[in-house]
Amino acid sequence: MNHPPEIQPVPTPNNMNTINNQMIYWDDLQTPTPNPNQSLSQLNDEPKDPAGLWSVGGSTTVSLSGNPVTTIADDLSPRATLSRHFRQNIDTRHTDILLIICGFVSGLVDGLSFNAWGSFASMQTGNTVFIALGASNQPTYPAYLWAKSLIALLVFLTSTVVFISSARALGPRRRSTLTLSFATQTACLLVAAILVELELVSPKPEDPRAPIEWMQVLPISLLAFQAGGQIVASRVLAFDEIPTVVLTTLLCDLLVDPRVMARGNEKRNRRVGAFLALFLGAMTAGGLSKVTVMAASLWLAMGLKAGIVVAFLG
């Protein structure tokens, strides 16, 4: 006996969401049919990437319905072009070269900081050792050397949290985010150079027998803060083999690499380059201290960081 065919329920707004146990969005059912005379670029004009600090498409035009209206004139305007330029993610190819330059800056900064103020700005392993020695009242002179190292370590940790949080909030690989990060690092180096240039901080190496000069904490803190931005940038750009501020793990990873002698080993090449850059940076700081004023190393470091900012702007 033949049964009459089952009558399917007519889709309505109330049962549409449950047909075939699939989620169907009501807005999708009302998608207007595109005008064949309308170009594809107009239909897909709004970028998928969230705007962050930048307005979508750079347009401030608002329709009567309350939705932004983007026109071809807006897309071609200088403001919209600049907005899209800074909102886009950068191409990470060749950015390893910029991180190796950061390693040279770390050598400059730490060579100057340790030689003049008896504390590191970037290498927190050394500062941790100084803090531990201070717990047993060593070395005897200068007193409170451990305090400067402790401040540098705390500032470095704070800097790392600030740069990581900013990268996550703004988009880690956006041109605007990386430009802002390195501009901040450049500003720290600029202020530290001015403090030393104007002799608000003594431009002469510290006398181990003299009382500690607390004004030295200012440039040390600035240098430690910018160092935190460097290592966060190496993680954001996914070049973990170039930490820019330490060498211990870098050398270990270099030697345990089973392809250390192989041709075309890019990670090995980056590690070797980072090691040589930091070494040459510290050596340059020592050489400059013999032939010119202390601030010269800071001005050089600032100039290199400013060059990195320009590279990210392009």
C-alpha positions in Angstrom: 0.0 0.0 0.0 1.5 3.3 -1.1 1.7 6.1 1.4 1.2 9.6 0.3 4.5 11.6 0.2 5.4 13.3 3.4 4.7 17.0 3.2 7.7 19.0 4.2 7.0 22.0 6.5 7.1 25.4 4.9 10.2 27.3 6.2 9.2 30.1 8.5 11.3 32.4 10.7 10.3 30.2 13.6 11.4 26.8 12.3 14.2 28.0 9.9 16.9 27.6 12.5 16.2 23.9 13.1 15.9 22.5 9.6 18.4 19.7 9.1 19.7 20.4 12.6 21.8 23.2 11.2 22.2 26.7 12.4 21.0 29.1 9.8 21.3 32.8 10.4 18.3 34.9 9.6 20.4 37.7 8.2 21.8 35.2 5.6 18.3 34.7 4.2 17.9 38.4 3.5 21.2 38.9 1.6 20.3 41.2 -1.3 21.0 40.1 -4.8 24.0 42.0 -6.1 23.5 44.5 -8.8 25.3 43.1 -12.0 26.4 46.7 -12.7 28.1 47.0 -9.4 31.8 46.1 -9.3 33.2 43.3 -7.2 35.5 45.8 -5.3 32.4 47.7 -4.2 30.7 44.6 -2.9 33.7 43.6 -0.9 35.0 47.0 0.0 35.1 46.6 3.8 38.2 44.8 5.1 37.8 41.7 7.2 40.6 42.7 9.6 39.3 44.6 12.7 40.2 48.2 12.6 42.0 48.4 16.0 43.2 52.0 16.4 42.4 52.8 12.8 38.9 53.5 11.3 37.6 51.0 8.8 38.5 52.2 5.4 39.3 55.6 6.8 35.7 56.7 6.1 33.6 58.9 8.4 30.6 59.1 6.1 27.4 57.8 7.8 24.2 56.9 5.9 20.7 57.6 7.2 20.5 54.0 8.4 23.5 54.5 10.7 25.9 52.3 8.7 29.2 53.6 7.4 29.1 54.3 3.7 32.4 53.7 1.8 32.8 55.2 -1.6 35.5 54.9 -4.2 36.6 58.4 -3.4 37.2 57.4 0.2 39.2 54.4 -0.8 41.5 56.5 -2.9 41.9 59.3 -0.3 45.3 59.8 1.3 43.8 59.2 4.7 42.2 55.8 3.7 45.4 54.8 2.0 47.5 55.6 5.0 45.0 53.8 7.3 45.2 50.6 5.2 49.0 50.8 5.1 49.3 50.9 8.9 46.5 48.3 9.5 48.1 45.6 7.3 50.4 42.9 8.7 54.0 43.3 7.7 55.9 40.8 5.6 58.3 39.1 8.0 60.8 38.2 5.4 64.2 39.8 6.1 63.0 41.2 9.4 65.6 38.9 11.0 68.2 41.4 9.8 66.5 44.1 11.9 66.7 41.8 15.0 70.4 41.2 14.4 70.8 45.0 14.4 68.9 45.0 17.7 71.5 42.5 19.0 74.3 45.0 18.1 72.3 47.6 20.1 72.2 45.3 23.1 76.0 45.0 23.0 76.3 48.8 22.8 73.9 49.4 25.7 75.3 46.7 28.0 78.9 47.5 27.2 78.2 51.1 28.2 76.0 50.4 31.2 78.3 47.8 32.8 81.5 49.8 32.1 80.0 53.1 33.5 77.4 52.1 36.0 78.3 48.6 37.1 75.0 47.2 36.0 73.5 45.5 32.9 70.5 46.9 31.1 69.7 44.0 28.7 71.4 40.9 30.2 69.2 40.1 33.2 71.3 37.0 34.0 74.1 39.2 35.1 71.8 41.4 37.1 70.3 38.4 38.8 73.8 37.3 39.9 74.5 40.8 41.2 71.3 40.7 43.2 72.1 37.3 44.7 75.6 38.5 45.7 74.0 41.6 47.3 72.0 39.3 49.6 75.4 38.2 51.1 76.7 41.8 51.1 79.1 41.2 48.2 80.8 43.0 46.7 81.7 45.3 49.6 82.1 48.3 47.2 80.2 50.0 45.8 77.4 49.7 48.3 73.9 49.0 47.0 75.2 47.9 43.6 72.6 45.1 43.8 69.8 47.8 44.1 70.6 49.1 40.6 70.5 45.6 39.2 67.2 44.9 41.0 65.6 48.0 39.5 66.9 47.1 36.0 65.4 43.6 36.4 62.0 44.9 37.6 61.8 47.4 34.8 62.7 44.8 32.2 60.0 42.5 33.5 57.5 45.4 33.5 58.5 46.3 30.0 58.0 42.8 28.7 54.4 42.7 30.1 53.7 46.2 28.6 55.0 45.3 25.1 53.2 41.9 25.1 49.9 43.3 26.2 50.1 46.1 23.6 50.9 43.6 20.8 48.0 41.4 21.7 45.6 44.4 21.9 46.7 46.1 18.7 47.6 43.2 16.6 51.1 41.8 17.0 52.3 42.0 13.4 50.5 45.1 12.3 52.7 47.8 10.8 51.3 50.3 13.3 52.1 48.0 16.3 55.7 47.3 15.4 56.3 51.0 14.4 54.9 52.1 17.8 57.0 49.5 19.6 60.3 50.5 18.1 59.5 54.2 18.3 59.0 53.8 22.0 62.4 52.0 22.2 64.0 54.8 20.3 62.5 57.4 22.6 64.0 55.6 25.6 67.4 55.7 24.1 67.0 59.3 23.1 66.1 60.4 26.7 69.0 58.3 28.1 71.4 59.9 25.7 70.2 63.4 26.6 70.6 62.7 30.3 74.2 61.7 29.8 75.0 64.4 27.2 73.8 67.1 29.6 75.7 65.5 32.4 72.6 65.1 34.5 74.1 61.6 34.9 77.8 61.4 35.4 79.5 60.8 32.0 82.5 59.2 33.7 82.9 55.5 34.7 81.8 54.9 38.3 84.5 54.8 41.0 84.0 51.4 42.8 85.0 53.1 46.1 82.6 56.1 45.7 79.0 56.1 47.1 76.4 55.0 44.6 74.9 57.7 42.4 71.2 57.2 42.3 70.7 59.3 39.2 72.2 56.4 37.3 69.0 54.5 37.9 67.2 56.7 35.4 69.2 55.8 32.3 69.6 52.2 33.4 65.8 51.9 33.7 65.3 53.5 30.2 67.7 51.1 28.7 66.2 48.1 30.4 62.7 49.1 29.3 63.7 49.3 25.6 65.5 45.9 25.9 62.1 44.3 26.9 60.6 45.6 23.6 63.4 44.0 21.6 62.9 40.4 22.9 59.1 40.7 22.6 59.6 41.8 18.9 61.7 38.6 18.3 58.8 36.5 19.6 56.2 38.5 17.6 58.2 38.0 14.4 58.7 34.3 15.2 62.5 34.4 15.2 63.1 32.7 18.6 66.7 31.9 17.6 67.5 35.7 17.8 66.5 36.7 21.3 68.6 39.9 20.9 69.5 40.2 24.6 71.1 36.9 25.7 73.6 34.6 24.2 73.7 31.5 26.5 70.7 29.6 25.0 71.7 30.9 21.6 75.1 29.3 21.7 73.7 26.1 23.1 71.0 25.9 20.3 73.7 26.6 17.8 75.9 23.7 18.9 73.2 21.1 19.4 71.7 21.7 16.0 72.3 18.5 14.0 72.5 20.5 10.8 75.0 23.0 12.2 77.4 22.3 9.3 74.8 21.9 6.6 74.4 24.3 3.7 71.4 26.7 3.7 70.8 26.4 7.4 69.1 29.8 8.0 68.6 29.3 11.7 72.4 28.6 12.2 73.2 31.7 10.1 70.9 33.9 12.2 72.4 32.6 15.5 75.9 33.2 14.3 74.9 36.7 13.1 73.2 37.5 16.4 76.3 36.4 18.4 78.7 38.4 16.3 76.4 41.5 16.4 76.2 41.5 20.2 79.9 40.9 20.6 80.8 43.7 18.1 78.3 46.0 19.8 80.0 45.6 23.2 83.4 45.9 21.6 82.3 49.1 19.9 81.0 50.6 23.2 84.4 49.9 24.8 86.2 51.5 21.9 84.0 54.6 21.8 84.6 55.1 25.6 88.3 55.5 24.9 88.1 58.0 22.0 84.9 60.0 22.7 82.2 60.8 25.3 80.1 58.2 26.9 76.9 59.5 25.2 78.3 58.5 21.8 77.3 54.9 22.3 73.8 55.9 23.2 73.5 58.2 20.2 74.6 55.4 17.9 72.2 53.0 19.5 69.4 55.5 19.1 70.2 56.1 15.5 70.1 52.4 14.7 66.7 52.0 16.4 65.4 55.0 14.5 66.5 53.3 11.3 64.4 50.3 12.3 61.4 52.5 12.8 61.9 53.9 9.3 62.1 50.3 7.9 58.8 49.4 9.4 57.2 52.6 8.1 58.1 51.7 4.5 
